[in-house]
């Protein structure tokens, strides 16, 4: 899942790793993830699809802790 943004002289693409993290942890769907993290289903859906312009720090930290990530790149990769 990707979102594309244009920066000076190049294009940045944000790739959501949320589907992979959910599968690895055995989270069955986005609704379950929203319920277990306290995030809104809309927020989870947007990140899952890579359909976002920005992500709140609290949201990233919630996902980071929930999945036991070692790096934010495990949630969102910038290409």
N, C-alpha and C positions, 0 to 999 in steps of 0.2 A: 504494500500500500504506500503510495507516494503523494507528496504535495510538492509542487515546483514553485520556487521563488527566484526572482531575478535580482542579482547583486551587481555592483559595478563590475563590468567586464566579464561576468560569467553567471551561469545558472546554478542555483543550489537546489538540491532535491532532498526533501526529508522523507525518509523511509520508516514507516511504523513497523516495529518488531513485536507489537502487541499480540497478533495472532499466534506467533511462534511461542511467546512466553506463556500464553494461555494454554496452548496445547501441551507444553512441557509440564506445566503445573497441574494439568487435568481440570482446568476451569471449563465447564461445558459451553458457556455462552456469555455474551456481553452483559446480559441482565444479571447473571450470577456474579460477574466481576464487579458490577456496579453495587450490588447489594453487599458483597463482602468487603469492599473498600470504602463505601460511603460516598463514592463519586456518583455524579448524575449519569443516568443511562445515555443522555445526549453527549456528554463529554467522552464517555468510554467509546461510544459509537464513532465519534469524529476522529479520535485518536486511532482506533482500530482501522478505519478506512484511510487514514492519512489525510483527512479532510479538515485541516485546521490552519489557522494563521499564527496562533500563539498558544502556548500552554502555560497555565499558572504554575508557579513554583510548587505550591502545595500539591497540585495534581501529580507532577513529576515525582515529588518526594513520596507521595502515597504509593504510586506504582513501584517505585524503586524499592521501598521497604517491603511491600507486599510480595514482590517476586524475588526478593533477596539479591538484587542486582549488585554488581561490583562497579558498574559504569553506566552512566546515562545512555551511552551508545547502545546498550542492550535493549533500551526502550525505543529510542529514536536515533536513527543513523543519518548523518548529514553527508551527502555525496556531492 
